[in-house]
Amino acid sequence: MRKLLFILPVLIGGLVASCSSDDNDPLPAVATCTDGIQNGDETGVDCGGTCTPCTIAIDNPATYVFERNGESTVSFSGQTTRISMGQEILDAFKETTSTSEKLQAMFAHVEGVADFADADLNVSDKSVRSKTAASADYFSGNATDQALIKADFEGWINAQVSEVFPNWGVAAAAGTAGQIADGSSTRYINAKGLEYNQAFNKGLIGALMADQALNNYLSTAILDEADNRANNDAGTPAEGKTYTTMEHKWDEAYGYVYGANADAADPNADLGADSFLNKYVGRVEGDDDFAGIADAIFQAFKLGRAAIVAQDYTVRDEQAEIIKKKISEVFGIRSVYYLQQGKNAIEQETPDYGGAFHDLSEGYGFIYSLQFTRKPNSADPYFSKAEVDAFLVDLMDDGPNGLWDVTPATLDAIAEAIAARFDFTLAEAAE
């Protein structure tokens, strides 16, 4: 396995680093140097009274492969399970035989209940609902918003069944739910032009995948919880496992992005492996203005994981901030993209309402997900829940019929406000 060796100079005493010694004995992977107490320092290395600039060697593999004693230490099966559950829920959104009770049971799956076609999912103790809006950083002390967000997803489920399914074969019109053509596809919308399945799908990318990855598993509150750092320093695996708890938490974040890939060790080879975050990292990568973002995310995940193995938590946290920034950009870029694509469809000489409503429904879900983004080196999202709620109101209230009445000026205003928070322009994201 080809590996890249990162040597990181550290010039300040007291930082976790390996330090040169006067003897020729092998140094531990991690040691500390504290000015004035190098000799006999219980936590450090005998530097003979003098510490030269310290270095940390990080063994960064070419692919996301990490082993201990010849066994893989990478595990994110729970994330793969939830991605699969989410996909089956989306499929059921288009089955008119689905009841609210069935869809809600799939969303809040209970172990052993036959909610899914995949028997492996039925025996799982995982559920989508339990991890929706459930990150340590954003929701451990915010039960009010957490309840409102879960209720949004439950509301989209109920509305699909009560509003859209009864009109499945009816031609949609302003004020009337039903079906509408979008090229060779047929879309199913509510009376205001919104596809509930798209709101659920794109909203879940933020409320589940991004929130858990960025605001939970990449959080220092989770990575360094309890004895995680001490156990990682000692190379002590979790009970009965091959990995340390810190390694596993990082891998769980990775799993929400790459848990469905055919080769999760080299996932950029088949981006689009699911209907969630993986797919839209790939879509943004396919835009020439943002080419390279997929590799930047993958490389940061890989180097951060290698830094955990090397017990370099400074590099770990630097890579976490890169991931937070880049994944958050995916939501901003796709929000702007869909708003502008919807505007283009409306502005045609003969408006393409089917195409517009599909794009704007996807945009609705991505805008909803902006509240789960994470500004790097910050405790805050790029947009607060209140700001997101205001955008969604603006999108739907140009007239009594929601998206049927939305104006290009409104779509531009929302898109411009979103782009202004990020390091890209509206023009870059629009095409």
VEXDREN-2710 file (C-alpha; in Angstrom, 1 decimal):
% VEXDREN-2710
k/r/px/py/pz
1/MET/0.0/0.0/0.0
2/ARG/1.5/3.3/-1.1
3/LYS/1.7/5.8/1.7
4/LEU/2.6/9.5/1.9
5/LEU/4.7/10.6/4.9
6/PHE/3.8/14.0/6.3
7/ILE/6.5/15.6/8.5
8/LEU/5.0/18.5/10.4
9/PRO/7.4/20.9/12.2
10/VAL/6.4/22.1/15.6
11/LEU/8.5/24.9/17.0
12/ILE/6.8/25.6/20.3
13/GLY/7.6/23.6/23.4
14/GLY/4.7/21.9/25.1
15/LEU/2.9/20.8/22.0
16/VAL/2.3/17.1/21.4
17/ALA/5.2/16.1/19.2
18/SER/8.1/13.7/18.8
19/CYS/11.4/15.3/19.9
20/SER/14.9/14.5/19.0
21/SER/17.0/12.8/21.7
22/ASP/20.7/12.6/22.4
23/ASP/20.7/8.8/22.2
24/ASN/20.0/6.6/19.3
25/ASP/17.0/4.7/20.8
26/PRO/13.8/4.8/18.8
27/LEU/11.5/7.6/20.0
28/PRO/7.8/7.0/20.8
29/ALA/5.4/8.0/18.1
30/VAL/4.3/10.9/20.4
31/ALA/6.2/12.6/23.1
32/THR/6.1/16.0/24.7
33/CYS/8.9/18.6/25.2
34/THR/8.5/21.2/28.0
35/ASP/11.1/23.9/28.2
36/GLY/13.3/23.5/31.2
37/ILE/12.1/20.1/32.3
38/GLN/13.1/17.9/29.4
39/ASN/15.4/15.7/31.7
40/GLY/13.2/13.3/33.6
41/ASP/10.0/14.7/32.3
42/GLU/7.5/11.8/33.0
43/THR/5.4/12.6/29.9
44/GLY/8.3/13.5/27.6
45/VAL/11.6/12.4/26.2
46/ASP/15.0/12.8/27.7
47/CYS/16.4/15.4/25.3
48/GLY/19.6/15.9/27.2
49/GLY/18.5/19.3/28.4
50/THR/18.0/20.7/25.0
51/CYS/15.1/20.2/22.6
52/THR/15.5/20.8/18.9
53/PRO/12.5/21.7/16.8
54/CYS/10.0/18.8/17.2
55/THR/8.3/16.9/14.4
56/ILE/5.4/14.6/14.0
57/ALA/5.4/12.0/11.3
58/ILE/2.0/11.2/9.9
59/ASP/1.8/8.0/7.8
60/ASN/-1.0/9.1/5.4
61/PRO/-2.1/6.2/3.2
62/ALA/-3.1/6.6/-0.5
63/THR/-6.6/5.3/0.3
64/TYR/-8.8/5.2/3.4
65/VAL/-7.2/2.0/4.7
66/PHE/-6.2/1.8/8.4
67/GLU/-5.1/-1.4/10.2
68/ARG/-4.0/-2.5/13.6
69/ASN/-2.2/-5.9/13.9
70/GLY/-3.2/-6.8/10.4
71/GLU/-6.9/-6.1/10.9
72/SER/-9.0/-3.1/9.6
73/THR/-9.8/-0.5/12.1
74/VAL/-12.3/1.3/9.9
75/SER/-16.0/0.7/10.7
76/PHE/-19.1/2.7/9.8
77/SER/-21.8/0.1/9.3
78/GLY/-24.4/2.1/11.2
79/GLN/-24.1/4.9/8.7
80/THR/-24.4/2.6/5.8
81/THR/-27.6/1.2/7.4
82/ARG/-29.2/4.6/7.8
83/ILE/-28.3/5.6/4.2
84/SER/-30.1/2.4/3.1
85/MET/-33.1/3.1/5.3
86/GLY/-33.3/6.6/3.9
87/GLN/-33.3/5.3/0.3
88/GLU/-36.1/2.9/1.0
89/ILE/-38.1/5.7/2.6
90/LEU/-37.7/7.8/-0.5
91/ASP/-38.8/4.9/-2.7
92/ALA/-41.9/4.5/-0.5
93/PHE/-42.7/8.2/-1.1
94/LYS/-43.7/7.2/-4.6
95/GLU/-45.8/4.2/-3.8
96/THR/-49.4/5.2/-3.5
97/THR/-50.1/2.1/-1.4
98/SER/-47.9/3.6/1.3
99/THR/-49.8/4.8/4.4
100/SER/-48.7/7.5/6.8
101/GLU/-48.3/4.8/9.4
102/LYS/-46.0/2.8/7.2
103/LEU/-43.8/5.7/6.3
104/GLN/-43.6/7.0/9.8
105/ALA/-42.7/3.5/11.0
106/MET/-39.9/3.4/8.4
107/PHE/-38.6/6.8/9.6
108/ALA/-38.7/5.8/13.3
109/HIS/-37.8/2.1/12.8
110/VAL/-37.9/-0.2/15.8
111/GLU/-35.6/-3.2/15.9
112/GLY/-37.2/-6.4/14.7
113/VAL/-40.2/-4.7/12.9
114/ALA/-40.5/-5.6/9.2
115/ASP/-40.5/-2.0/8.0
116/PHE/-38.2/-2.5/5.0
117/ALA/-37.8/-4.8/2.0
118/ASP/-34.2/-5.4/3.1
119/ALA/-34.3/-7.9/6.0
120/ASP/-31.0/-6.7/7.3
121/LEU/-32.5/-3.3/7.9
122/ASN/-35.4/-4.8/9.8
123/VAL/-33.1/-6.5/12.4
124/SER/-31.2/-3.3/12.9
125/ASP/-31.5/-1.2/16.1
126/LYS/-30.8/1.9/14.0
127/SER/-33.4/4.4/12.7
128/VAL/-33.3/7.6/10.6
129/ARG/-35.5/9.6/13.0
130/SER/-33.2/9.0/16.0
131/LYS/-30.3/10.7/14.4
132/THR/-32.2/13.5/12.6
133/ALA/-31.3/16.9/14.2
134/ALA/-29.5/15.0/16.9
135/SER/-25.9/16.3/16.9
136/ALA/-24.1/17.0/20.2
137/ASP/-23.0/20.6/19.1
138/TYR/-26.4/21.8/17.8
139/PHE/-29.1/19.9/19.6
140/SER/-27.9/18.4/22.9
141/GLY/-29.1/21.6/24.5
142/ASN/-31.8/22.6/22.0
143/ALA/-34.7/20.3/22.4
144/THR/-37.2/22.8/21.0
145/ASP/-35.6/23.2/17.6
146/GLN/-34.9/19.5/17.5
147/ALA/-38.6/18.7/18.0
148/LEU/-39.7/21.2/15.3
149/ILE/-37.3/19.7/12.8
150/LYS/-38.4/16.2/13.4
151/ALA/-41.9/17.4/13.1
152/ASP/-41.1/18.9/9.7
153/PHE/-40.1/15.5/8.3
154/GLU/-43.1/13.8/9.8
155/GLY/-45.3/16.5/8.3
156/TRP/-43.9/16.0/4.8
157/ILE/-44.6/12.3/5.2
158/ASN/-48.2/12.9/6.2
159/ALA/-48.8/15.5/3.6
160/GLN/-47.5/13.2/0.8
161/VAL/-50.1/10.7/1.8
162/SER/-53.0/13.0/2.5
163/GLU/-52.5/15.6/-0.3
164/VAL/-50.5/14.1/-3.1
165/PHE/-51.5/10.4/-3.2
166/PRO/-55.2/11.1/-3.6
167/ASN/-54.5/13.3/-6.7
168/TRP/-51.8/11.0/-8.2
169/GLY/-53.6/10.7/-11.5
170/VAL/-54.9/14.3/-11.6
171/ALA/-53.3/17.0/-13.7
172/ALA/-51.7/19.5/-11.3
173/ALA/-52.7/23.2/-11.5
174/ALA/-52.4/26.3/-9.4
175/GLY/-54.2/25.4/-6.2
176/THR/-54.5/21.7/-7.1
177/ALA/-52.2/18.9/-6.2
178/GLY/-51.3/16.3/-8.8
179/GLN/-48.9/15.3/-11.5
180/ILE/-47.0/17.5/-13.9
181/ALA/-44.7/16.8/-16.8
182/ASP/-41.0/17.5/-16.5
183/GLY/-39.6/16.5/-19.9
184/SER/-39.8/12.7/-20.0
185/SER/-40.4/12.5/-16.2
186/THR/-43.6/13.0/-14.2
187/ARG/-43.4/15.0/-11.0
188/TYR/-46.0/14.9/-8.2
189/ILE/-46.6/18.1/-6.4
190/ASN/-48.8/19.7/-3.8
191/ALA/-51.3/22.5/-4.5
192/LYS/-48.4/25.0/-4.2
193/GLY/-46.0/23.2/-6.6
194/LEU/-43.8/21.6/-3.9
195/GLU/-42.6/18.0/-4.2
196/TYR/-42.7/16.7/-0.6
197/ASN/-40.3/13.8/-1.5
198/GLN/-37.7/16.3/-2.6
199/ALA/-38.1/18.4/0.6
200/PHE/-37.7/15.2/2.6
201/ASN/-34.7/14.0/0.6
202/LYS/-32.7/17.1/0.5
203/GLY/-33.7/18.2/4.0
204/LEU/-32.4/14.8/5.3
205/ILE/-29.0/15.4/3.7
206/GLY/-28.6/18.3/6.1
207/ALA/-30.5/17.1/9.1
208/LEU/-29.0/13.6/9.2
209/MET/-25.9/13.3/7.1
210/ALA/-24.3/16.7/7.5
211/ASP/-25.5/17.3/11.0
212/GLN/-24.1/14.0/12.3
213/ALA/-20.9/14.3/10.3
214/LEU/-20.0/18.0/10.9
215/ASN/-21.7/18.8/14.2
216/ASN/-21.4/15.5/16.0
217/TYR/-18.7/13.0/15.0
218/LEU/-16.2/15.7/13.9
219/SER/-16.9/17.7/17.1
220/THR/-14.2/17.8/19.7
221/ALA/-17.0/17.1/22.2
222/ILE/-17.4/13.7/20.7
223/LEU/-13.8/13.0/19.5
224/ASP/-12.3/13.9/22.9
225/GLU/-15.2/12.7/25.0
226/ALA/-14.3/11.1/28.4
227/ASP/-11.1/9.1/28.1
228/ASN/-11.0/9.0/24.2
229/ARG/-7.8/11.0/23.9
230/ALA/-5.9/9.1/26.6
231/ASN/-7.0/5.8/25.1
232/ASN/-6.0/6.9/21.7
233/ASP/-2.6/8.0/22.9
234/ALA/-2.2/4.6/24.5
235/GLY/-3.5/2.8/21.4
236/THR/-6.2/1.1/23.5
237/PRO/-9.0/-0.2/21.3
238/ALA/-12.6/0.0/22.4
239/GLU/-13.8/-3.2/24.2
240/GLY/-14.0/-6.0/21.8
241/LYS/-13.0/-3.9/18.8
242/THR/-10.0/-3.3/16.6
243/TYR/-10.3/0.5/16.7
244/THR/-10.0/3.2/19.3
245/THR/-13.2/5.1/20.1
246/MET/-11.7/8.2/18.6
247/GLU/-10.9/6.4/15.4
248/HIS/-14.4/5.1/15.2
249/LYS/-16.1/8.5/15.7
250/TRP/-14.1/9.9/12.8
251/ASP/-15.0/6.9/10.7
252/GLU/-18.7/7.4/11.5
253/ALA/-18.5/10.9/10.1
254/TYR/-16.8/9.5/7.0
255/GLY/-19.6/6.9/6.7
256/TYR/-22.3/9.5/6.3
257/VAL/-20.5/10.7/3.1
258/TYR/-19.1/7.4/1.7
259/GLY/-21.1/4.7/3.4
260/ALA/-22.8/3.5/0.2
261/ASN/-19.7/3.5/-2.1
262/ALA/-18.7/0.2/-3.7
263/ASP/-15.1/0.8/-2.5
264/ALA/-15.3/3.0/0.5
265/ALA/-11.5/3.1/0.7
266/ASP/-11.4/4.9/-2.7
267/PRO/-14.9/6.5/-2.9
268/ASN/-14.4/9.2/-5.5
269/ALA/-14.3/6.5/-8.1
270/ASP/-18.1/6.1/-7.9
271/LEU/-19.5/9.3/-6.5
272/GLY/-23.3/9.2/-6.8
273/ALA/-23.6/5.9/-4.9
274/ASP/-26.6/7.1/-2.9
275/SER/-29.3/9.8/-3.1
276/PHE/-27.8/11.8/-0.4
277/LEU/-24.6/13.6/0.4
278/ASN/-22.4/11.4/-1.8
279/LYS/-24.5/12.2/-4.8
280/TYR/-24.3/15.9/-4.4
281/VAL/-20.6/16.1/-3.7
282/GLY/-20.4/14.4/-7.1
283/ARG/-22.7/16.9/-8.7
284/VAL/-20.7/19.9/-7.3
285/GLU/-17.5/18.2/-8.4
286/GLY/-18.9/18.0/-12.0
287/ASP/-19.1/21.8/-12.1
288/ASP/-15.8/23.1/-13.6
289/ASP/-16.0/26.1/-11.1
290/PHE/-15.7/23.6/-8.2
291/ALA/-13.7/20.8/-9.6
292/GLY/-11.4/19.4/-6.9
293/ILE/-13.9/19.7/-4.1
294/ALA/-14.5/16.0/-3.9
295/ASP/-10.8/15.2/-3.6
296/ALA/-10.4/18.0/-1.0
297/ILE/-13.1/16.5/1.2
298/PHE/-11.7/12.9/0.8
299/GLN/-8.1/14.0/1.4
300/ALA/-9.1/15.9/4.6
301/PHE/-11.0/12.9/5.9
302/LYS/-8.0/10.6/5.2
303/LEU/-5.3/12.9/6.6
304/GLY/-7.4/13.6/9.7
305/ARG/-7.8/9.9/10.3
306/ALA/-4.1/9.4/9.8
307/ALA/-3.4/12.2/12.3
308/ILE/-5.5/10.4/14.9
309/VAL/-3.4/7.3/14.4
310/ALA/-0.3/9.5/14.9
311/GLN/-2.0/11.2/17.8
312/ASP/-1.6/14.6/16.3
313/TYR/-4.8/16.3/17.3
314/THR/-3.8/19.7/15.9
315/VAL/-3.7/18.3/12.4
316/ARG/-6.9/16.2/13.1
317/ASP/-8.8/19.4/14.0
318/GLU/-7.4/21.3/11.0
319/GLN/-8.7/18.6/8.7
320/ALA/-12.1/18.6/10.4
321/GLU/-12.4/22.3/9.7
322/ILE/-11.7/21.8/6.0
323/ILE/-14.4/19.1/5.8
324/LYS/-16.9/21.4/7.6
325/LYS/-16.2/24.2/5.1
326/LYS/-16.2/22.1/2.0
327/ILE/-19.3/20.1/2.8
328/SER/-21.2/23.2/3.9
329/GLU/-20.3/24.7/0.5
330/VAL/-22.1/21.8/-1.2
331/PHE/-25.3/23.0/0.4
332/GLY/-24.8/26.6/-0.5
333/ILE/-23.8/25.8/-4.1
334/ARG/-26.8/23.5/-4.7
335/SER/-29.2/25.9/-3.1
336/VAL/-28.2/28.6/-5.5
337/TYR/-28.0/26.3/-8.5
338/TYR/-31.6/25.0/-8.1
339/LEU/-33.0/28.5/-7.5
340/GLN/-31.4/29.7/-10.7
341/GLN/-32.4/26.7/-12.7
342/GLY/-35.9/27.2/-11.5
343/LYS/-35.8/30.8/-12.5
344/ASN/-34.6/29.9/-16.0
345/ALA/-37.5/27.5/-16.4
346/ILE/-40.0/30.1/-15.4
347/GLU/-38.6/32.7/-17.6
348/GLN/-38.9/30.7/-20.8
349/GLU/-41.3/32.1/-23.4
350/THR/-43.6/29.2/-22.5
351/PRO/-42.8/28.5/-18.8
352/ASP/-41.7/25.0/-18.0
353/TYR/-43.5/24.7/-14.7
354/GLY/-42.8/21.0/-14.3
355/GLY/-39.0/21.5/-14.6
356/ALA/-39.2/24.7/-12.5
357/PHE/-41.1/23.0/-9.6
358/HIS/-38.7/20.1/-9.6
359/ASP/-35.7/22.3/-9.3
360/LEU/-37.3/24.6/-6.8
361/SER/-38.4/21.7/-4.7
362/GLU/-34.8/20.4/-4.6
363/GLY/-33.7/24.0/-3.8
364/TYR/-36.3/24.1/-1.0
365/GLY/-34.7/21.0/0.6
366/PHE/-31.1/22.3/0.2
367/ILE/-32.1/25.7/1.7
368/TYR/-33.7/23.8/4.6
369/SER/-30.4/22.0/5.1
370/LEU/-28.4/25.3/5.4
371/GLN/-29.2/25.4/9.1
372/PHE/-27.1/22.2/9.6
373/THR/-23.9/23.6/7.9
374/ARG/-20.9/24.6/9.9
375/LYS/-18.7/27.6/9.5
376/PRO/-15.1/26.5/10.1
377/ASN/-13.5/27.5/13.4
378/SER/-16.9/28.5/14.6
379/ALA/-19.8/27.0/16.7
380/ASP/-22.4/28.3/14.2
381/PRO/-24.0/27.3/10.9
382/TYR/-23.7/29.5/7.9
383/PHE/-27.4/30.3/8.3
384/SER/-29.5/30.1/11.5
385/LYS/-32.8/28.3/11.7
386/ALA/-34.6/31.6/11.7
387/GLU/-32.9/32.7/8.5
388/VAL/-33.6/29.5/6.8
389/ASP/-37.3/29.6/7.8
390/ALA/-37.5/33.2/6.4
391/PHE/-36.0/32.1/3.1
392/LEU/-38.6/29.3/2.8
393/VAL/-41.4/31.7/3.6
394/ASP/-40.1/34.1/0.9
395/LEU/-39.9/31.3/-1.6
396/MET/-43.6/30.3/-1.1
397/ASP/-45.4/33.6/-0.5
398/ASP/-45.2/35.7/-3.7
399/GLY/-48.8/34.7/-4.1
400/PRO/-51.5/32.3/-2.7
401/ASN/-50.3/29.5/-4.9
402/GLY/-46.7/29.2/-3.7
403/LEU/-44.3/28.2/-6.5
404/TRP/-46.9/28.9/-9.2
405/ASP/-46.5/32.6/-8.2
406/VAL/-42.8/32.9/-7.4
407/THR/-41.0/35.7/-9.3
408/PRO/-37.5/35.7/-10.7
409/ALA/-36.8/38.6/-8.5
410/THR/-37.5/36.6/-5.4
411/LEU/-35.4/33.7/-6.6
412/ASP/-32.5/36.0/-7.3
413/ALA/-32.8/37.7/-4.0
414/ILE/-32.6/34.5/-2.0
415/ALA/-29.8/33.1/-4.2
416/GLU/-27.7/36.3/-3.8
417/ALA/-28.2/36.2/0.0
418/ILE/-27.0/32.6/0.1
419/ALA/-24.0/33.1/-2.2
420/ALA/-22.9/36.2/-0.2
421/ARG/-22.1/34.0/2.9
422/PHE/-19.8/31.7/1.0
423/ASP/-16.6/32.0/-1.0
424/PHE/-18.3/31.6/-4.4
425/THR/-20.3/33.8/-6.6
426/LEU/-23.9/33.4/-7.8
427/ALA/-22.7/33.1/-11.4
428/GLU/-20.3/30.2/-10.4
429/ALA/-23.0/28.2/-8.7
430/ALA/-25.8/28.9/-11.2
431/GLU/-24.6/26.8/-14.0
END
